[in-house]
Amino acid sequence: MQKNWLLLTLCAFYLWACSPSVRLAQPEDPLLSILKTLREDTLMGQVLKHPETYRLQILYTQIDRSANGTPRFRTFEYRADSTRYFYPASMVKMPLALLALEKINHLRQNGYPTLHRETPYRLDSVRPFQQPYAAEPTAPNGLPTIAHDVRQIFMVSNNPAYNHLFDFLGLDEINQALHQKGYTRTGIVHRFYAPQRDQRYASPITFYEGDGKVLYREAEKVSRMTWENPQHSTTFGKGWINAAGERIDEPFDMRTKNWFALTDMEKMLRAVFFPEAVPAQNRFNLTDDDYRFLWRYMGLFPRECDWPHYDSVQYPDNYVKYFLFPPERSKHDGSLRAFNKVGQAYGTMTDVAYVVDFKNGIEFILAATLLCNADGIFNDDQYDYETVGRPFLSGLGQAVYEYEKRRPRKHRPDLRCFEEAVK
């Protein structure tokens, strides 16, 4: 009888706790606490008051270390939705950089032992819409390499470099690999600023030694598969400008453009900085030297880059660093770093970053995207990047950083590997 009474009591408690109208008290979400502090700011409050208008999504990941340095992650979300579309813009350059380095390793391990990321290559043309590419004046030896493309992608988000990697990989190889790795809310189906290109065709590519000896060659690759955007809400605004400069008064439909969910972005960034702490499926086949190479060029300010050399006036420290570093141009000492990738196009701004403070032993991951297009017209180049997007993302990064400075940590992280990468 006593056992039955206890069982009935437990069942009644379970039903009460699970009732839609009753919720057990939970500790407050730290991201929500941070966002509450931002509502006092006029701009930040305006965005947070109308998150639907700005299509705002945020992911904040706390990192705590064990005594032996093993990271533990806790991710907090604000309106994050892997099924809802936003235009990822240059964020898609990150997966192509990782897949290109992985492909070089795969080839080296399977019959091409002298091939590496610094091996020169050339793209050939076999169709009217293809352009040959065999010289790169900004590279150390004046020749294209996969390493140089990757450097340019992370340092200044170079569009031609992304297009070169698109040709190296090809449409089907890109998307099959990403889906096999578990990035199922990601699809990369077009180049940038190449409307004349048939995206199905990837140019022939040849890797060769300095004396011209061919090391590896791929003929033209042709995509045989159809890749369709699975996400919803792909129409935006109330009008758009077509190629002839005419305004079309109907929503702008982006269903045929690239897609990359914020959740996949955060997961991919984590795979770059903490490969041993993510499921094996999500990892990329990269060497330790590849990881150091990526950390370096994801973390440097443009003026610190060796190749290419970037002018600090044209490319200030905050050029592709939206979190933390304010829109105002200023030089930073490097003790605080955002190892990141950003995207900006069609009014949408996105940043995904592993933020590190070497002096204070702070680390966290932050990802956010928002739409900055008050007039609702697309392709008119009238977006609110500088008045809304940059200030909001900078303020968000600063607010999370200030919270992290107060957050107690049982064990201080050893960040020397990342610090050494950017020296």
N, C-alpha and C positions, 0 to 999 in steps of 0.2 A: 504493500500500500504506500509506504514511504517513497519507494522508487517511482511508483506511478505518479504520485503527487509532484515529485521533483521534475519528472519528465514533462508533465503538463505545465508546470511553472516556466520551464525553459522554453517550451514551444510558444506559450503566450507571450513571453518576452521577445522572442524572435519575430513573431507576427507584428507586435507593436513597433519594434525597431525598424521593420521593413515597410511599414505603412507609408504610402505616398505623402501623407500629411504630417508625418513625424520623422525627424532626423536626429540622430544622436549628435551631440556637440563634437565638432572636430577642431583641431588647432587651425588658426587662420593661415591661409595660403600666403607665403611670403611675397609672391609676385603681386597678389592683390593688395597686400599691405604697401608695397612700393608704389603701385599705381595710385593708391588713395592719396599718397603724399604729393603726387603730381597734379592732382585736380586743382590745386590752388594756383598753379601756373596758368595763365590765360591761354596760351597756345596748346600746352599739353592737355589742359582741361577740355578744350574745344574738341580735340581729337578723341579723347576718351569719352566725352559726352555723346559723340556720334560715331562709334566704332564701325557701324554698318556702312555709313557713308564712305569712310576711309578704308573699308575692308581690312581692318587691322587684325593682325595675328602676331602673337608673341610666344616664344618658348624661352624659358630661363632654366638652366641646369646648374645646380650646385654640385660641387666636387669636394668630397671629403676623403682623406687618405688614412689608410691603416698605418700601424707602426712600421710596416715594411714598405710603405709607399704605394700600396695597391689602391687605385681610385674607386670610389663608390659614388654613383650618380643619383641625383633626385631631380626630376624634371617637372616644372610647373608650367601650366599652359594658360594663355588668355586667348580665347576664341580661335585656337588652332584647329584647323579642319583640313585633313589631308584630301578630302573629296571636293573641296571648293577651289575653283581655279583663280589664280592670279598670274600675271605675266612675269616669268622669272628673269627675263632679260639676260644679262651677262652671268647670272648664277650658273647657267648651264656650261660655262667654260670650265668650272671646277671638275665635274665628272669626266669631261673629255681629257683634261690634263692627267687625271689619275689613270684613266683607261689607256692613254697613249704610253705612259711610263710602264704600265703593266704589260702592254703588248711588246714593248722593247725587251722586257725581261723574259717573256714567253718565247720570243724568237731566239734570244741568246741561249736559252736553256734547251732549245730544240733545233739545233743544227747550225746556228749562226753565232758562235762563241765570241766573235770580236765586235759584234754589234752593240752599241750602247747609246745613251741619250744624246751624246755629243757627236755622234756620227753624222756627217753631212748628208743631206738628201736633196732631191729635186722632184718637183711635180711636173708632169708632162701634160700635153694637151692633145686629145684625140677627137674632140668635139668643138664646134664653134663657140659654145658658151664656157669652155674651160680655158683657163689662163696658165701658161707655164710659169714656173717659179723656181729659180735656181740661184739667185743671189740675194743676200740680206746684208745691207751695208751697216746695220746696227749690231751685227753679231761679231764675236771676237775675231773670227777668220774671214768674215764677209760671206759666209755660207749658211744656209738654213740648217737648223738642227731641231730636234724635238725639245731638247733642253731650253733652247732660246725661245721657242714658242711658249713653253710653260712659264719661263721667267716673265715674259711680256704679259701673259694672261693675268698673273697675280700682281705684278707691279703696277700696271696701268690699265688692265682689262682690255688688251689689244684685240680688235676684231679680226684682222687678217690672220693672226696667230691661231685663233679659234677655228677659222675656216680651213687652215692647213691641217689641223688635227682631225677635223671632220672628214677631209679627204683621206688621211692616213687610216682612219678607222672604218668609215663607211656607215651608212644608215642602219643596216640590219645588225652589224657587229656591235654598234653602240648600244642599241636598245635591247638586244638579246642579253648582252653582258650585264646591263644594269638590272634587268628583271631577274636574272639568275642570282644576282647578289642580294636580292630582296628589296631593291629600290623600285617597287612596283607602281609608285605614284610619280614616276619620272619618265618623260619621253622627250627625245631630242630629234627633231625632224627637219630642221632647216638651218642653213647658214645665216650669217648676218650681212646685211647690205649686199645681197647677191640675188635680186629679184629675177634676173635673167637665167639663173641656174636651174636646171632640173635636179632637184635634191636627191633623186634616186641614184645619180651617177657620181662616183668618186673617182677623181683623176688617178692615172697611173703614178706610182711613186717608186723612186730608186734611191737606195742608200749606197754610198760608195766611200772608198778610202781617199786620202789626200791625193794619191797618184791617179785617181780615176777608176781604180779597180772596183767593179761592182760587187757589193757584199750581199745585197738582198734586193729583190724587185717584186712588185705586185702590179699586175695588170689592172685595168679599169674594173672597179667593183660596181655591180648594179643591184640595187635593192629589189627583192622579189616579194617583200612582205608589206602589208598595210598596217600602219601604226596610227591608232585613233585615240584621241584624248578621252580618258574615262571620267574626267572631272566635270562637275556641273557649274552653272553660273558663268558661262564663258562669254556672255554679252555684257558690254559696258557702256555707260553714258547714254547720251541722247543724239549723238551725231559724230561724224568723222569726215576727214578730208581725203579724197581719193587721189590717185596718181596724177590726175589732170588738174588738181588743185580745186576741185569742186566739193562743196559741202553736201554730204548725204545725211539727211535728217532721219536717221534711224540708228538704233544701238550698234556699236562696233563689236563684231563677232570675232573672237580670237580662238575658236575651236581648232583651227588648223595650225596654230603656233605651238612652240615648245611648251612643255609643262614640267614642273618640278615642285612638289609639295614641300612646305617648310619642314615638316617632320622628316622627310627624306634628306633634306639639306643638313639638318642637325645631326642626323644619324651618320651621314657621310663625313661630316667634319670630325665627328668623334672617332670614326675609323681611321682618320689621318693622324690624329694626335694620341689616340689610345687604342691602337690596333689589337693589343692583347686583351683589352677589356670589352670588346664587342664580339658578338657571335661570329664564328669563322665565315659564315656565308656572306656577311656584310663587308669583309675585308677585301683589300686589293693586293695583288701579288707584287709587292714592292720590297726593295732591299732596304737595309738600315740607312745606306747612303741616300737612297731615294727619299726616305722620310726626312732626313736632315736637309736635303735640297729643298723639299716642299716647305718645311718649317721656315727656312731662311727667307724664301721669296714670298711667303704669305705674311711674314712678320716685318720685313724691312719697310722703311719709308722710301719713296722713290729716289730721293737724293742719295741714299746709301747703296743703291744698286751699282754693281760693277759693270754689267752688260745687260741692256744698254745703259748709257749715262743719261740721267734725267735732270733737267734744269729745275731747281727748287722753286723758281718763280712760276713756271708753268705747271709744275707738279708739286704742290706743297705737301706737307706731311699728312694732311687730312684728305688727300686726293681721292683715295679709295678706302678711306677709313671713316665710316659714318658714326659708329658708336664712340662715345667718350670724347673724341676730338672735335671741338666745336667748329662751326662753319668759318669762323675767323681764321685767317692764315697765321700760323705761329709754328715755331720750331720746338720740338720736344726732345728731351734728353734720352729717351729710349728705355727708361726704367719701367714704363707702362706700355705694353704692347697689345695690339689686337691682331692676332693671326687669323686672317679672314678672307672672305670673298664677298663682293657686293654686286648688285644688279640695279640698273636704272634705265627704264624705257617705258613708253606709253603711260607715263604718269605714275608708274609703280616703282617704289624704292625698297630694296631688300638688303639686309646685311646679316651674315651668319659668321660669328667670331668666337674664337677661343681667346679670352682676355686674361692676361697675365700681368701681375705686378711683382717684379722681381725683388724689390726692396722690402715689401711687406708680406711676401709669401701668399699672395692671393691669386686664385684662378677660378674661372667660371666660364660657362658657354652661354651665349645670348644669340637669339635669332628673332628677327622681326621683319614684317613687311607691311606696307601701307600704300594706299592709292592717294596721289596728290593731284587732283584734277578737278578744281572747283567748277569750271564751266561745263564739264561733261562732254567736251568735244575732243576727239582723239585725232592724232596725226597733225595737229596744228602747232605743235611745239610750244604751246602755252600751258605749261605745267607748273605746279607749285613746289618744285624741288627745294629751292633755297628759302622759301618763306614758311613752308610747313614741314616737308620731309626731313631735310637735314637738321633743323632745330629739334624736331621731335626725336629722331633717332639718337642724336647726340645727348639730349636730355635724358632719354631712357637709359642709355649706357651709363651715364654719370650717376643716375639714381641707383641703379643696380650695383654699381661699383661702391658707392657710399654705404649701401646696405651690407655688402660683402666685407667692407673694412670693419664693420661692427660685429659681424657674425663670428662667434667663437669657433675655433678649430682645435681639435684635440692634438692633431699632428701637423706640423708645418710641412708643406709640400717641397720636395726637392725639384726645383725648376731649372737646374743648371744645364740640362740638355737643350732646352729651348733658348736659354740665354746665350749659350755658346753658338747656337745656330745663327743668331743675328749679329754676332760680333764681327 
